[in-house]
Amino acid sequence: MTDVLGFCQDIHYVRLDVWGDGCTVRMAFQGGSSLSSGLNPVERAIVVLVAYGIAILAVFLLHNSGYPTTELVFAAPAIPLILGALSLRLKGGLLLGLATGLVGDALLLAVEGSTAPALLAGLLAMDLGLGGGIGLINRKRRLRRDRWRGARTLREHYDEEILENSMNAIQFIDREGTTLKRNETSRTTLGYSTKRALQLSEYVHPEDMDLMKVELSRLFERGELRDVKLRFISQARDVIPVELKGTRATERVAVLEAADLRQQVELERRLMETEARYRYLIEAAIDTLDSGIIITDHKRQVVWANETIGRFFGIDRERLVGIDALRALSRYVGVFEDADAFGRVVEEAVGNGKRVDTYTCHVRPGLGREERVLEYRSIPIETERYKGGRIDHYIDITEIKRLEEGLRDKTKHLERSNEKLEEFSHVVSHDLKEPLRTVEAFSGFLLEDYADRLDEEGVNYLHTLKKTSARMRELINDLLSLASIHMDTASFERVNVNKVLEEIKEDLRVRLRGVSLQVDEDLPVIMGSKTRIGELLSNLIVNAIKYNDKALPTVHVGCLPESRNRGMHTFFVQDNGIGIESRYQERIFGIFEKLNPREDYEGTGVGLAICKRIVEEHGGEIWVESEVGKGSTFFLTIPKAAAKREVEFHA
C-alpha cells in the first residue's frame, strides 16, 4: 500500500513541475505508469472483477486447508480493492469499499457460520476507509493533472525548442506585468535572477513604462502586438533599444518577443559617420543624378551644380559655380512661369536658413530646354564639412503630374459611372417594389375577403407574407436612401440646427407623446445639407425612442462646448434607453446590423448606416458611448459655419 501511494505522489510531483527543466519533465512523465494509464474502463473493470474472483476463491481454498479464516477475509479483498480504487475518485472509492466490505462480511458469515457484529463492522469500516482514502488521493491527483494540462498549453502554443533557440528575447508575461518564463536569449541579454518572477518595472526604461503598460493592455484586449519600439535596461544598467511583438496565449498569459536593435542602431550611427566622411565622393557622383542639384557653402556661395541643372534650365552650369546663391538664382529664375513667387521662396530660405520641403514650379519651354514640372526642395547641411551650407534639389515630376491628370480623368469617369449606377439602382428598385406592392396588396385582399375560409395556419401565413413584403419594401427604400447620399461640399449651406429640430418635433409629434425631448438653446450654426442634417438627427431621435424601456423615455440633444477637431462642432444625442454592449458599439453602424430580435423592435438595420454616411459626407465622424441598462450617447462632428458679420443669421 505504501509503494502504491508513493508512486501516485511521484506522478503528482512530475506533472505539477510545468516550469521546471523541459527534458526532466518529459522523461519523468514518460516513465510514469498506473493501472489507468494503459487500460480503458472496460478492461480495468475486467481486471478488478478477476482479482475479486481470485481473492474469493483463495479465501475458500485456504479456509479448507486450515488457514485462519478471519485474517484471510480481512487481507484477500484488500488487493482488488486497491486495484479498483486506483482508477476511481472519492465517491467511487467509497462505493467500492462499501461493496468490498459487504462481500467480506458475507464471506465471514459463509465460512464461519456466525461471527461478532463488531468484527463485521470493523471489516466494513476498514474497506470503506481504504477505498475512500485511495479515491481521495486519486481525486487530488486528477485535479493537479488538469491544472498541469491547462498550464501545458503555454508550451503547446510556443514550442520549447523555438523558445530556447530563438535569437530574440522571448518571455511569457501575465496581465499584471509579471514575467513568468524567459528564454536563454532573454536571460543572457537582461540578466537578473531566474529564481524569482521578474517585473516590468525592473527592466523597462522608466521613460517608456507608460507606453509599455498601454501596449500590454492592448495586447490582452486585441490578442496581438506589433512593431512597438522602446528601451529595456539590463541588470548591468545597459540601455537596450528593442522592437516588440506579442501574441496572447491565454486569457491571462501572453508571449512577448523583443528584437535587440543595438546592432541596427550602431550600424545607422556608423553609416552617418561614413556619409559625412566620404561626402566628397557623393559630390563627385551627383552629375549622374536625374535631379538637379546645387550645393552652397556657409558663405552662401555655389560650390557645385550638376549637369542636370544645365539641362533643366538651358544654361552653362559653370556660370553658377563660385558666385553668391541669389546671384546664381537670377541667371536661371526667368525660365519659371511664376518667377517672382519662386524667387521670394528661395530668398527667404537662403536669407533665414529655413528648410523648404516642397514647392512646385513650372519651367517654360525655350532654347535648349523642355517644358517641365519641377519640385523644389532646399535642405540646410548639418554635417561638419559643409555646416551652414545648403543643398537645393530640383526633382523632375513632369511624368507624375501627367499621371495625376490621368487619374483625375479616371475619377471623373468613375463619377459618371456612379451616376449611371445610381440611375440603374432606382430603375431596379422600381421593378422590385412593384411586385412587392402586388404581393402586399393581394395578401391584404385575401385576409379581408377569405379569412373565414382559411384555417388559423393559413391566416398566419398570409399575415407573415404581408408583413415580410412590407419590410422588404422598407428595406429597398432604405438601401436607395443610403445609395443616394452623395454630397458636394460646394453645395453646403448655413444650417440653423435649432430650427431643424423644431421641424423634427413637428414631424414626430405622435412619436414624441410620453417622451421628454430636451434641446439645448442656441445650438451653433453649421455648414451642410439642411435636408440630410434633418434626416440624421431625426434617425437618432427615433432610435433613442424606439430602443427605450423606461417609463419616461428621455432624449437630450446638445453640443459640446469645445470640439476635439479644429473647424468642427461636436453634437450629441443622449438617451436613457436599453444601452449597447461595448463589443457592438462599432458594429451597429454597419449595414443590416440589427442587434435585437426582429419581433422586439421594428426597423431594417440600415438607419445608423445612413447616419454614418451622412456624417462622413460632411467630413465628420460619428461614434457612441453607452452602458447597458443606462442609455447611450451618440456623438457626431459637423463642420462649423463661417461667421457672418454683415447679417445676423438668427434674425
Secondary structure as GFF3:
##gff-version 3
##sequence-region A 1 651
A	DSSP	alpha_helix	2	16	.	.	.	ID=ss1
A	DSSP	alpha_helix	22	31	.	.	.	ID=ss2
A	DSSP	alpha_helix	35	38	.	.	.	ID=ss3
A	DSSP	alpha_helix	41	64	.	.	.	ID=ss4
A	DSSP	alpha_helix	69	75	.	.	.	ID=ss5
A	DSSP	alpha_helix	78	85	.	.	.	ID=ss6
A	DSSP	alpha_helix	90	112	.	.	.	ID=ss7
A	DSSP	alpha_helix	117	157	.	.	.	ID=ss8
A	DSSP	alpha_helix	160	165	.	.	.	ID=ss9
A	DSSP	beta_strand	169	174	.	.	.	ID=ss10
A	DSSP	beta_strand	178	182	.	.	.	ID=ss11
A	DSSP	alpha_helix	184	190	.	.	.	ID=ss12
A	DSSP	beta_strand	198	199	.	.	.	ID=ss13
A	DSSP	alpha_helix	200	203	.	.	.	ID=ss14
A	DSSP	three_ten_helix	206	208	.	.	.	ID=ss15
A	DSSP	alpha_helix	209	222	.	.	.	ID=ss16
A	DSSP	beta_strand	224	233	.	.	.	ID=ss17
A	DSSP	beta_strand	239	248	.	.	.	ID=ss18
A	DSSP	beta_strand	253	260	.	.	.	ID=ss19
A	DSSP	alpha_helix	262	277	.	.	.	ID=ss20
A	DSSP	alpha_helix	279	285	.	.	.	ID=ss21
A	DSSP	three_ten_helix	286	288	.	.	.	ID=ss22
A	DSSP	beta_strand	292	296	.	.	.	ID=ss23
A	DSSP	beta_strand	302	305	.	.	.	ID=ss24
A	DSSP	alpha_helix	307	313	.	.	.	ID=ss25
A	DSSP	three_ten_helix	317	319	.	.	.	ID=ss26
A	DSSP	alpha_helix	325	330	.	.	.	ID=ss27
A	DSSP	three_ten_helix	333	335	.	.	.	ID=ss28
A	DSSP	alpha_helix	339	352	.	.	.	ID=ss29
A	DSSP	beta_strand	356	363	.	.	.	ID=ss30
A	DSSP	beta_strand	372	380	.	.	.	ID=ss31
A	DSSP	beta_strand	390	396	.	.	.	ID=ss32
A	DSSP	alpha_helix	398	450	.	.	.	ID=ss33
A	DSSP	three_ten_helix	451	453	.	.	.	ID=ss34
A	DSSP	alpha_helix	456	483	.	.	.	ID=ss35
A	DSSP	three_ten_helix	489	491	.	.	.	ID=ss36
A	DSSP	beta_strand	493	496	.	.	.	ID=ss37
A	DSSP	alpha_helix	497	507	.	.	.	ID=ss38
A	DSSP	beta_strand	516	519	.	.	.	ID=ss39
A	DSSP	beta_strand	525	528	.	.	.	ID=ss40
A	DSSP	alpha_helix	530	546	.	.	.	ID=ss41
A	DSSP	beta_strand	554	559	.	.	.	ID=ss42
A	DSSP	beta_strand	568	575	.	.	.	ID=ss43
A	DSSP	three_ten_helix	582	584	.	.	.	ID=ss44
A	DSSP	three_ten_helix	587	589	.	.	.	ID=ss45
A	DSSP	alpha_helix	607	617	.	.	.	ID=ss46
A	DSSP	beta_strand	622	627	.	.	.	ID=ss47
A	DSSP	beta_strand	631	639	.	.	.	ID=ss48
###
